Amino acid sequence: MIQRLAPEGAPDKGLLSAEIQFLLMPRFSTLGLALLSEPLFLVNWLLGRDRYSWCLLSMDGAPVRSSDGQFHQVSGGLTDIRSDRATFVLASFEAKAHCRAPELAAVLREAAYRGTMLSGVETGSEALAHAGLLDGRRVAAHWDAASALSENYPEIDIRPTAFEIDGRIATSAGALANLDLMLNLIAETDGQALAEQAAGHLLHHHSGIGTGLRVATPMPREGVMNARIQKAVRIMEETLEEPVPVPDLARRLQISQRQIERDFRTVYGMSPSQFYRQLRLNLAHRLLQQTNLSVTEVAVSAGFGSAEHFSRAYSAEFGIPPSRDRLQSTDAPVSWMPNGAHNLTLRPNR
């Protein structure tokens, strides 16, 4: 039996409006859209009426291609966006190429001026940041995009969370975080009970209002060695621009160099210096694809003493020189991370 619920409080008093707009940028995530819209459908189903309606829009009103290569029909373009409707900007790949249009920034600023809830989903946050709407706000960002977003927009407060709701601006790190974000927005608008009912039908444990889940980097071992590895990786991540020699790193951890070498080979199958270098190359990979920093500036940010040395190392790792890897497209080289080490690059996709 379906339990029908009435939303708590008056409609449209929360962050969500009854009519919602999803602005799809080229190469957006189909999964991300589904995880945002399905809870809305479930609310309508549980209530037995259309509490929410939503539409899909693109920049030019033409069908838009998602990251999986499918084309999605839309009902309008950027000029059809209404500033009185909650608006979600969805982007994934190629955000640098699509989220900085002046006309998009103008539309988002007008909506923010009118008090409309705006949400940046995954790299869709780039559009809100470019419009100046995230300055001084808490922002959730996917780990793969966080460093570039911070470099491009130093005034925003990037958090290691799945989603953030700061005033009438919401951000999601993407993927499964979209579901938690929408359930929280439903809870704030229509009440916790309704959100929990929708979560239950999705077989999802909804953890409650205002609890952006921490996006932690799981470590592959327990105990003392795990603690040492975590501390070592944290130091490495904080010193990518000026790498710490391994002997100094061992001293900071109060262990021998032989011990730290053994720990990293046990956990990651490589030496700490190799791991460190991969972290730096992976940072460079993100900065090249997601920012407009020059190759030399990226080399410095990633702790390489010369552009020539950086170019050789990058080409050896990714099979392409850094000057040719400037767009985060589905055809670009890919980094992948073993054992939960989110920042680690091992091999490119050749």
N, C-alpha and C positions, 0 to 999 in steps of 0.2 A: 504494500500500500504506500502511495506517495503521501508524505506529510506536507500539506500546504501551509505556507507561512506568510504572514503579513509583515512587511518590513517595519522595523521600529522607527518611530519618529516620522516627521513629514518628509515627503519625497524631495530630492534635489537639495537637501540641506547639507549634504556631505560634499566630498570632493568630486564624485562622479555625477555627471549630468545624465538625464534620461536618454539623450541621444549622444552617441560617442563616435568620434572620427578616428580612423586608423590611417595615417599617412604612410604609405609604403614607399621606401626609397629603393632604387635598383639594388638587387642582390640581398634583399632583406631575408630573414629566416622564416620559412613557413611554419616551423615548429613554434617559434616565438609568437606568431600571430594566433595560432591555434590555442596556445596556453593562455592567451589574454581573452579570447572570445568565448571559449567553451564555458568558463564560469558564468559569463553573462547569459548564455543560453540556459544553463542549469537554473539560474535564478528565475528566469521567465517560466521555465517548466515547473519549478517548485511552487511558484505563486499562481500558476494557471493564467497568467496574463503577460503581456509584453511590458515588463518593467523597464527593460532596456532595449534600445535598438542601436544598431551601429552600421557604419558604411565604410567602404574602402576607397581611398583616394590615392592618386599618384601626383607627381609634380606637374605633368602635362596632360593628365586625363586619359592617357593611353594605357593599355595593359602593361603591367610591370612584371619583370622577371625576377623570381626569387633565387636564392643561392643554390637551390637544387635544380635549377634550369627550367622550372615551370612558369608559365605566364598566367597572371591573375587579372581577371577583369575588375575594373573599378567603376565607380559611379560618377567620378568627377576629378577635377584637378585642383591645383593649389588655389585657384581663384574661387573655388567652391567651398573652401574651408570657412566655417562659421565660427566667429570668436566667442559664441556663447555655448559651445559644446566642448566637453573634455576631449583633448586631442593627444593622441599617442603617435610619436614619430618613431617608426621602426626602421632600423638600418643594421647591416651586419658588415658585409664586405664593401670596400671602396667608399667608405664614409667620407674620406678626404676629398673625393671627387664630386660627391653629391650633396653633402650636408652644409655647404658654405655658400649657397646661392643667396644673394642679397634679397631677392623677393621672398624667400622662405623666412629669412631673419625678420623681415618687416611684418609678415603675417603672424609670426610667433610673438613678436613684441606687442602687437595690437591685442592679441588674445590675452597675454599676460596683463596688459593694462586694464582689460575688462574683467580681470579676476578669474579667468577660465583656468581650470586645472590643465596643466601640460605635463607630458611625460616623455622622457627620452628613453628608448628601449635599446639596450645593447649599445652599439655605436651611434644610435639615434641621438644620444646625449650630445654628440658633437654639434648637432643643429642648434640645440638650446644654448650650448656654451658659446657658439659663434655669434648668437644673437645677444650675448651678454646676460642671459637669464640665470646662469648658474653661479655667477660671482658671489663668493661668500657663503654658498650653500653646500650642504652635505650631498655628495654624489656617489652613487654606487657605480662601479665600473668593472667590466670583465677584466680578469687579470692580464689578458693579452692586450688590452687597450689602455690600461691604467697609466703606464709610464708615458705613453705618447700624449694622452689627454692632459696629464699634469704638465708636460713640456709645452703643449700648445696653449693651455689655459691655466697659468699658475695661480689665479685668484680663486679657483674652486677647491673645495675641501673633499678630496677623494677618500672614500672609506672602503675598507676590505669587507664589504657587506653585500648581500644578495640584492637588496633594494633599499632605497631611502625615500622617505616622504618628508620634505622640508617645506612647510607652508603649503602652497598650492602647486608645488613642483615635485614631481616624482621621477625617480630614475631606477632603472633595473639593469643589473649586470647581464641579463639575457638568459635564454634557455629556460631551465626550470624555475629560475627566480621570477620569471614573468607570472607564473601561476601564483606564487606567494604574494607578489605585488597586487595582482587583481583581487585576490581574496581579501587582502587587507583593506583595499579601497572599498570593496563591497561591505566589509564589516564596519568601516567608518561611516559609510553612507546609509546602510540599511540595517545594521546591527550584526553583532557577533553570531547570533543563532543562525541567521540565514547563510552567512559565510561558511559556518561549520557544516551546515547541511550540504552545501555545494561541494565542499571539500570531501565530505564523506562519500558522495557519489563518484568522486574521482579517485577514491581509495587513497586519499592523500591526508596525511596528518597536518592539519592547519594549526600552527603554533600560537596563533593569537595576534591581536592588533599590535602594530608598532615594533615588531621583533624581526628586523632585517637580519636574516641568518648570516652568520659570519662565514665568509668564503675562506676556509682554512686550507693550507697546503698539507695534506696527510703525509706522514713520514712512514717509511716501510719497515721500521724496526722499533721495538719497544725498549724501555729501560735506559740505562746510562748512556749507551752508545747513541740512542735516538736523541737524547737531550744534547749530547755533544754535537751531533750532526745538525740539529736544528739551530743551535747557537752559531755554529760555523757558517751555515748557509745564510743566516740573518746578517752576520758581519760581512759576508761577501756581497750580499744584495745592497748593503748600505755603503759599500766602497767600490762600486763598479767603475767609477770615473778614475779613482786612484787605488788600484788593486794593492792589497796587503800581501807581502811575501809569505809563502806558506810557513816558514819557520816562525815569523812574527804571529801568524794566525794561531799556530800551535801554542805559543807562549800565552796568548790571550785566553786560550782554553785551558791553560795549565796542564797540558799534556805534552808528550814528546812528539817530534815530527814523525817518527815511525808509527806512533799510535794513530795520528790523524790520517796518515797515508793508508793504514790498514782499515780504518773506519770507512773511508770513502770507497775503497776498493770492495769492501764487503757489501756496502749498501748500493753503490752506483756502478761498480765495475770499472772505475776509472780513478785516477789520482785526483787530489784536491785541486791541483793546478789545472788539470784538464777540465774539471767541473767548472772552476772559476772562469776559465776561458769560454766555455760554452754559455755560461750565464751572460757574459759580456757580448758574445756574438748574437745571442738571442735578443738582448736589449737593442743592439744595433739593427737587427732585423725588423723589430717593431718600429723603431724610430725612422728608419728609411721608408717604410711602407706607409706610416701613419702621420708623419710630419713633413714639413718643408725644410727641415734643417739640411744644410749642405753635407756632402759626404765627409768633409773634414770635420765639421761640427759633430757629426754622429761618431766619428772615430774617437774624438776627444771624450765625448760623453760615455763611450764604452771602454775607456781606459787604454786606448792604443796610442803609442807614442808618435806614430807617423801615419799619414794617409796611405803611404805605399804598403807598410806592414799590414794595416787594416785591410786594404784591398786584397792582398794575397791571402790572408787568413779567411776573409769572407768568401772569396771565390772558391777556395779549397773546400769550404764547408757547404756552400749552397750551390755550387756549380754555375754561378752567375756573378759578375762583378757588382759591387754595391751601387754603382751609378745606373745600373739597369734594373734595380729592384726597388722601384719607387711607388708601386701601387699594390695595395692589399687586395688583389683579385683572386678568384678561384683558380687561376692558372699560375699564380706566383709560387715560388718555393715555400714550403711549409715546414715548420718546426714541430716536433712532437716530444712529449715529456714522459719519461718512464717513472715508475714508482711514485707517482704523485708529485714529482718535482715540477711545478707548473712553469717555472721560468727556464727550465733546461732544454736546450736544443741538442739533439744527437745527430740526426741525419736529415737532409732536405728531401723533399719529394721530387725526384728527378724523372 
